Amino acid sequence: MGEFAEALLARVRAARVALAAAVAAGDAYAVAMAQDELDDMMRLACGHGVAVEAAGTDEE
């Protein structure tokens, strides 16, 4: 996997973590921001053929 794909997957993981934290905190603004970041990263990954399933989180 190239550096670009690795960096993109790291951003997806970070956005997922931020989204979960914002939801847990009940912070609607932070949820919207994190969801926007996640949407942007997913769109970018799709456009570059990066498999996002590889960017799972440690959540159970």
N, C-alpha and C positions, 0 to 999 in steps of 0.2 A: 504494500500500500504506500502511495506517495505521501509526501509531506502535506500537500494540500488536503488530501482525503483525511489524513490523521487530524489535522487542525480542524477541519469541518466537523468530524465526529466528536472531537473534544468540545466544540461549541454546542453541538446538539445535546451532549450529556450535561453540560453546564446549564443550558436553557431548561432542560427537563428538571434538574435539581432546583433551579430558581423557581420554576412554575410550581413544583410540589411545595416548596417552602412558602410561597406566596399564598397558595390555597390554604395551607395549614394555618397561616397567620390571619387569614380572612381579609387580606389587603387587596381590594379590588383593583387598585391602580397597578400594583406590582404584578398581579395576575395578568392584566392586560399587556403590560410591558414584556413579561416573560413569554406569554403566548405569542406575541408579535415576533420576538426573537426566535422562538422555536419554529414558527411558520416560515420565517425568512430562511433559516438554516435548512429546513426540510426542502423548501423550494430550490435552494441553491444545490443541495445534494442531488435532488432529482434531476436537475438540469445538467449535472456533471456526471451522472451515472454512479454516484456513490451510494452503496447499500447502507441505509440508515439502521437497519436491524442490528448491525454490528455495534451500534452506539447505545446499547442497553445501559440501564443504571443498576445500582446494587439494591434497589428497592425490592421488598418481598411482598 
